[in-house]
Each structure stands twice: as structure tokens, then as C-alpha cells.
Amino acid sequence: MKTIAPTMAPMREDMTTTTYTVGNYLAMRFEQIGLKHYFMVPGDYNLVLLDQLLWNKNIQQIGCCNELNAAYVAEGYARVNGVGAVITTFNVGAFSAFNGVAGAYAESLPVIFVTPCRVMCKGQPFLEGYLR
């Protein structure tokens, strides 16, 4: 197994464990299962995750014009390569992608669907640019 350098330093100098971000860990796992590409649509809530996934140079990020297309491309990729992955933004984007992911499920194709959740501000939902 190849050694992967973390992007975050340990919290204390005496800590022996290396800390990874969720995005770095996900990129490492994508590579371990054999993914060479993942399909995404950038949005307000997934930009940090997408930046962290770019850390792994062995997998390629492919942007799609909308979430439904991204999900169907991930399904086709899974059909040819054994597994696919799609990353969308929160709410409407995720709901649109469910159609392609459900199609993959109906055909027993493994598609990993990653979508972020909304930000919580002092225990209350905070949807910037949407409803208050």
C-alpha cells in the first residue's frame, strides 16, 4: 500500500496518529476500490469536499452540467468499470441525482453517492441564500 501524506498536521506534537480530512480519506478509499474517476456538480455545500478530493492525483474529478447527468454517468461508469461515484450539492441537486442512483440500484450496480448536509448555526438550520 502506498504511503499518503496528510494535509492536516496532528493536533498535538506528541500525537502519533496522523489526522486526515473526510475528503482525503474518501479520496484514498476511492482509489483503493479501483476508481479512476468520479463525477460531480459543484455547489455551495460541497466545494471544500471537492477541493480535498483533488488532493489525490490518482483519481480524476469530472464535472457534469447537472446532477441527473452526473448520476447517470456514474451508473454507466459502474456498468463498465465495476463501481462509480457521484458527488452533488445539498437538497435539490441530491434529489435530482436520486433518479440515476435509483436506476443503478435497480440494476444492482454499485454507485457511491456523496452529498453534503446543510450547515447548522447554533443548533438552528442555516440556509444561506435560501429561506430564513
Summary of the structure (lengths in Angstrom):
residues: 132
radius of gyration: 16.3
end to end distance: 47.7
largest distance: 49.5
contacts: 384
relative contact order: 0.16
helix: 36%
strand: 17%
